[in-house]
Amino acid sequence: MFLLALILGEKPGRAFRSALTIGIGFVGINLVIGLLVNNLGPAAQAMVEHMGVHLNVIDVGWPASAAIAFASKVGAFVIPIGLLVNIIMLATRLTKTVNVDLWNYWHFAFTGALVTAATGSLTWGLVAAAINAAIVLLLADWTAKMVQDFYGLPGISLPHGFSAAYVPIAIPLNKLIDKIPVINKIEADTDTINKRFGIFGEPIVIGLILGVVLGILAKYDVKGILNLGISMAAVMLLLPRMVRILMEGLIPISEAAKAFMQKRFQGREFYIGLDSAIAVGHPAAIATALVLVPITILLAIILPGNHVLPFGDLATIPFMVVMVVPVTKGNVFRSILIGTIVIGVGLWIATNVAPLFTQVAAEAAFKFPTGATEISSICDGANPLTWVILQIMRLF
């Protein structure tokens, strides 16, 4: 970010401070997400154990998925491929997004790795990764204004391979809800909830209540229940503040990028493409995600044909809904409805790709969890865009 700011013409001192602040912001966000993971994971495992669920595909979580993706043959090429696709699309005016979120190119590598395993062709895997990168840039452009207005992120887009994939599903589902009597009248954004329920509608109290409910479902003792409640309240309070620190650093670089591009490409508008982590701190996104945790476990139990045991990626549900929430204009009720549908379908997708996922993991020398014969994940194993690209590429 420091080098990018210098290239964009920012003064060294301001560039250094901005880059340092961005780094601190991401450290803060990761700390809070770590708090979420470390508390949700054991609670979810306890819920599953008490329900006596026996599912044979283990959700290994996004860190394992990312490691597997980058360790694959496609992973070795994905960053130059992603950059090349971005440059070509910028030059041909097919995108306005300058995607500097290089870490999340792993989503493209993951798609390519599955295609390589399915077709036996590295070439087709690289093509699939490039197609995924291009589609995500288009989705980032398509949603940029909506994301900027709802989250207050001027000049930013979110070319996130996991989060963006759910927007084409969320938009028609939200329009369908508009046509359902009674349900279409329910207003449940965080401001409305706050006004109707007073202190019980405040984000930190909502986090406390949801944490306590999850603790009860996990059959924790009183201490465990209260600890989980306080931890979830802390997430609701701290995550938005960490995002504000990140934005403090991003704004000068974003402004410099705009000035740089406008000077050299007059009349054109550009967005800086970032990780959707900068938006997950919104109370509507966190509240939706916390409600969806027990719903996800319930769906895993009752859905016929599902073999995936949700665990490692329960804490990534905020990333699944972060671009759904702006579609519903922050309506938590609608976001939960849409989230329930996409998670249900996602569990089937994750089950479907489990054999390929397991094959790719074995080729990458991934250390399997004890007793696991097949693995998958919600992120990106349940990704509908990855699944569609995989099915199309299998035809060749």
Beta strands, then each sheet from edge to edge (+ up, - down):
strand 1: 57-59
strand 2: 97-99
strand 3: 156-157
strand 4: 271-273
strand 5: 308-309
strand 6: 374-376
sheet 1: 5+ 1+ 6+
sheet 2: 2+ 4+ 3+
end
